[in-house]
Structures are given as structure tokens and as C-alpha cells.
Amino acid sequence: MFADFSALTTNQWIVIIAAVAACFSFSAWTILDAWKRDFESANEKVLWMQICIFVPILGSLAYLFLGRKRGSKRV
């Protein structure tokens, strides 16, 4: 029922940890980018941040392609 993680080699662990770190970094970057931008309403900003938090990869991709254009960068 449970995976046997002791069978993984060091290289496999490195790849897994790098993939998890990349996904986490991408999600964290989109959340911080949404935080730093001005949107038409505060609710829109909160909504994009929640999407990026609760649906990490897909939400971050959606923000990157759709939400980022809606917000303007603060000066």
C-alpha cells in the first residue's frame, strides 16, 4: 500500500527534491508577484493569491497567463 522509499537511489532523491523545490519556487514567485501588483479591486488580488496557494501549479500558470496582465506593477 505504501511506497518503499528506501529503494530510491541518491540521484533519484536529488531529482525529486529539485522538482519539488522548482514547483514551490514557481508558486511562491507568483504569490509574491500578485502581492506586489495593483489590481482593480483588493478582492481580485486575494482571489489570485488563493488560487496560487490552493492549486499550486495550475493556479500559478493561470496567474502567469491571465492574472498578471490584469494587474499593474507598483512604482
PyMOL commands that set and color helices and strands:
alter all, ss='L'
color gray80, all
select helices_A, chain A and resi 5-7+10-36+42-54+56-70
alter helices_A, ss='H'
color red, helices_A
select strands_A, chain A and resi 37-38+72-73
alter strands_A, ss='S'
color yellow, strands_A
deselect
rebuild
show_as cartoon
